[in-house]
Amino acid sequence: DFYSSYPTSRIAGNDMTRWAIYAQTPLDITTREELYAQLTALISGKNELEAANMLLNFVQTGFVYKYDEEVWGRDRAFFAEESLAYPYCDCEDRSILFSHLMRDLLGLDVALVYSPGHLFTAVKFSDNVEGTYISIGEDKYVVCEPTCTNGAPVGWISAESENSDVKVIKLSNIDYGKSYRLSFNEPEYKRS
């Protein structure tokens, strides 16, 4: 009931910030403990890229994709737990969930990327990773597309998103032992 009635919030009227609010909200402790124990066992012994591809595939193929308008009659972003609970989710929901997995399980920096009508993610890997990427300042963030329902590797981008202008929001890694206050600062970026 709480999630269904949670009002969509924006900072300074910027639509990009609403997704950041959902992505920066820490996962419920029970969800985190149960889900992360299973996923940690799955990616144990894998390098960053192998683990990222496994987690990406989990989000791409583990959920049924359906537009919010079909399910809810309106646009509705999910907190990460909601994607696990509801039978359907769409691009922003998958991106929010995937951003948590990458930050919490692999400790990597993540950005939400908005291309008109679509949201996906980009990840700053420790090692050089091939594929489509976005430069944010001096950092390379490799595209990770959680919406590709038949699976696609890290670095893949859809033809529709490939040539579009994008907006980017870098997400902070969450320390579950402290309290947070969301601040918004849109970074400078260029797409490569």
C-alpha positions in Angstrom: 0.0 0.0 0.0 2.8 2.4 0.8 4.5 1.9 -2.5 1.3 2.3 -4.4 0.6 5.6 -2.8 4.2 7.0 -2.8 4.2 10.3 -4.6 6.6 10.8 -7.4 9.1 13.4 -6.3 11.4 15.7 -8.4 14.2 18.0 -7.3 13.9 21.5 -8.8 11.3 20.1 -11.3 13.9 17.9 -13.0 12.3 14.6 -14.2 15.7 12.9 -14.1 15.8 13.3 -10.3 12.7 11.1 -9.7 14.5 8.0 -10.9 17.6 8.9 -8.8 15.4 9.1 -5.7 14.1 5.5 -6.3 17.6 4.3 -7.2 19.2 5.9 -4.1 16.7 4.5 -1.6 18.4 1.6 0.2 16.9 -1.8 -0.2 14.9 -3.3 2.6 17.2 -5.3 4.9 15.2 -8.6 4.4 15.2 -8.3 0.7 18.9 -7.4 0.6 19.9 -10.3 2.8 17.9 -12.9 1.0 18.5 -11.8 -2.6 22.2 -10.8 -2.1 23.1 -14.1 -0.5 21.9 -16.0 -3.6 23.4 -13.6 -6.1 26.7 -13.4 -4.3 27.0 -17.2 -4.4 26.2 -17.1 -8.1 28.9 -14.5 -9.0 31.5 -15.8 -6.5 34.9 -16.2 -8.2 33.9 -14.2 -11.3 35.8 -11.1 -12.5 33.9 -7.8 -12.7 32.8 -8.2 -16.3 31.7 -11.8 -15.9 29.7 -11.0 -12.7 28.2 -7.9 -14.4 27.1 -9.9 -17.4 25.5 -12.5 -15.0 23.6 -9.8 -13.0 22.6 -8.0 -16.2 21.2 -11.3 -17.7 19.3 -11.9 -14.4 17.6 -8.5 -14.7 17.0 -8.8 -18.5 15.5 -12.3 -18.5 14.2 -12.8 -14.9 11.2 -10.4 -15.2 8.3 -9.9 -17.6 8.5 -6.6 -19.5 5.4 -4.5 -19.8 4.8 -0.8 -20.1 3.5 1.0 -17.1 0.6 2.4 -19.1 -0.6 -1.2 -19.8 -0.3 -2.3 -16.2 -1.0 0.9 -14.1 -2.7 3.2 -16.6 0.1 5.7 -16.0 3.9 6.0 -15.7 5.1 4.6 -12.3 8.6 4.1 -11.2 9.4 1.2 -8.8 11.7 1.0 -5.8 14.0 -2.0 -6.3 11.9 -4.3 -4.1 8.8 -3.7 -6.2 10.5 -5.1 -9.4 10.9 -8.3 -7.4 7.3 -8.3 -6.1 5.2 -7.3 -9.1 4.7 -9.5 -12.2 5.8 -6.8 -14.6 8.4 -4.1 -14.8 9.7 -1.7 -17.4 12.9 0.1 -18.3 13.3 2.4 -15.4 12.4 -0.3 -12.9 15.0 -2.7 -14.3 17.6 0.1 -14.4 16.9 1.0 -10.8 17.2 -2.7 -9.7 20.3 -3.3 -11.8 22.0 -0.1 -10.4 21.6 -1.5 -6.9 23.1 -4.9 -7.9 26.1 -3.3 -9.4 26.8 -0.8 -6.6 26.0 -3.2 -3.7 27.4 -6.5 -5.0 30.3 -5.2 -7.1 31.0 -1.8 -5.5 31.0 -0.1 -8.9 29.8 3.4 -9.8 26.7 3.5 -11.9 24.8 6.2 -13.8 21.2 6.3 -15.0 21.0 7.2 -18.7 17.9 8.8 -20.2 17.4 8.6 -23.9 14.1 10.1 -25.0 11.4 7.6 -23.9 13.9 5.2 -22.4 16.1 4.7 -19.3 19.1 2.4 -19.1 22.4 2.3 -17.1 26.1 2.8 -17.6 28.8 1.4 -15.3 32.3 2.5 -14.4 34.4 -0.7 -14.4 37.8 -1.0 -12.7 39.2 -2.6 -15.8 38.9 -1.6 -19.5 35.7 -3.0 -20.8 34.8 -3.0 -24.5 31.5 -1.7 -25.9 29.5 1.4 -26.1 30.3 3.9 -23.4 29.6 7.4 -22.1 32.4 9.7 -20.8 31.4 11.4 -17.6 34.2 13.8 -16.8 37.4 11.8 -17.1 35.6 8.5 -16.4 34.4 5.9 -18.9 30.9 4.4 -18.1 30.1 1.3 -20.2 26.4 1.0 -21.3 24.5 -1.8 -19.6 21.0 -2.3 -21.0 18.7 -4.1 -18.5 15.7 -3.9 -20.8 16.9 -6.3 -23.5 14.6 -9.2 -22.7 16.4 -11.8 -24.8 19.7 -10.9 -23.1 22.6 -8.7 -24.3 26.1 -8.3 -22.9 27.6 -5.4 -21.1 28.5 -2.7 -23.8 25.5 -3.5 -26.1 23.1 -0.7 -26.9 19.9 -0.8 -29.0 19.9 0.9 -32.4 17.1 3.3 -31.2 19.3 4.6 -28.3 22.6 4.5 -30.2 22.3 7.9 -32.0 20.1 9.8 -29.5 21.2 12.6 -27.1 21.2 11.3 -23.6 21.0 12.8 -20.1 23.0 11.2 -17.3 22.7 11.0 -13.5 25.6 9.5 -11.5 24.4 7.5 -8.5 26.3 7.3 -5.2 27.2 4.0 -3.7 25.0 3.2 -0.7 26.5 2.6 2.7 23.7 0.7 4.5 25.1 1.8 7.9 24.4 5.5 7.5 21.6 7.9 6.7 21.3 9.7 3.4 20.1 12.9 2.0 19.7 13.1 -1.8 21.5 15.9 -3.6 21.4 16.5 -7.3 24.2 17.7 -9.4 23.9 16.9 -13.1 27.4 15.9 -14.4 29.0 17.0 -17.6 29.3 14.1 -20.0 30.0 13.2 -23.6 29.0 10.1 -25.4 31.6 8.0 -27.2 
